[in-house]
Amino acid sequence: MAASSKEGHGSAPYKSKPFTWGYGTNEYWKTVKVHPESGCLMTCTDTSHPDTNPCVAEQQLSLACREKGYEGGECEPYFENYRSCVQFWRGVVRKRRARGEVPALPPPDLRDQMKKEYMKREYEHAKEDRLN
């Protein structure tokens, strides 16, 4: 009887769809890799690529200033600009994740538009504060 139950299994070749780790075709998961030894999921952490780091230009300017041999005081405006950029985009990512938007970091072609909208809102808030 046990032999007959084993015959039922595997009698037809098993065909499956390509394995997608259950995450579908979401843009975020296209950057996820699987570590060959541990099997852990790894995301792209290339900080010099504009797709993963919206502050690449600011980062390069601050590093260029430091490489020229200038001390911290002369490079401080570059460092402050980089810190402001990172703080802004971290806030954007945090808000988009809270709203369930994917990808959390918007693509490069939408970032300029988002910055302009933010600057416009900030300008209007500052203008209202001066009037009050």
DAFEN-V571878 format. One record per pair of residues at least 6 apart in sequence whose ideal C-beta (glycine too) atoms are under 8 Angstrom apart, sorted by the first residue. I is the first residue (numbers start at 1). J is the second residue. D is the distance in whole Angstrom. If there is no record, write none. Layout:
i->I j->J d->D
i->I j->J d->D
This chain:
i->20 j->29 d->8
i->21 j->29 d->7
i->21 j->32 d->8
i->21 j->34 d->8
i->21 j->41 d->8
i->23 j->29 d->4
i->23 j->32 d->7
i->26 j->102 d->6
i->27 j->102 d->7
i->27 j->103 d->5
i->28 j->102 d->6
i->28 j->103 d->5
i->28 j->104 d->7
i->31 j->43 d->6
i->31 j->44 d->4
i->31 j->52 d->8
i->32 j->41 d->5
i->32 j->42 d->7
i->32 j->43 d->6
i->33 j->41 d->8
i->33 j->42 d->5
i->33 j->43 d->8
i->33 j->44 d->8
i->34 j->40 d->7
i->34 j->41 d->6
i->34 j->42 d->7
i->35 j->41 d->8
i->35 j->42 d->6
i->44 j->51 d->8
i->44 j->52 d->6
i->45 j->52 d->7
i->46 j->52 d->6
i->46 j->53 d->8
i->47 j->53 d->5
i->47 j->56 d->8
i->47 j->59 d->7
i->48 j->56 d->6
i->48 j->59 d->8
i->49 j->56 d->7
i->50 j->56 d->5
i->50 j->108 d->5
i->51 j->107 d->7
i->51 j->108 d->6
i->52 j->105 d->7
i->53 j->59 d->7
i->54 j->85 d->7
i->54 j->89 d->5
i->54 j->105 d->7
i->54 j->108 d->7
i->54 j->111 d->6
i->55 j->82 d->6
i->55 j->85 d->4
i->55 j->86 d->5
i->55 j->89 d->7
i->58 j->78 d->7
i->58 j->81 d->5
i->58 j->82 d->4
i->58 j->85 d->5
i->59 j->82 d->6
i->61 j->78 d->5
i->61 j->81 d->7
i->61 j->82 d->8
i->62 j->75 d->6
i->62 j->78 d->4
i->62 j->79 d->5
i->62 j->81 d->7
i->62 j->82 d->5
i->65 j->74 d->7
i->65 j->75 d->4
i->65 j->78 d->5
i->66 j->75 d->6
i->72 j->79 d->8
i->88 j->115 d->8
i->88 j->118 d->7
i->89 j->105 d->7
i->92 j->105 d->7
i->92 j->106 d->7
i->92 j->114 d->7
i->93 j->104 d->5
i->93 j->105 d->5
i->96 j->103 d->8
i->96 j->104 d->5
i->96 j->105 d->8
i->96 j->106 d->7
i->97 j->104 d->5
i->106 j->114 d->6
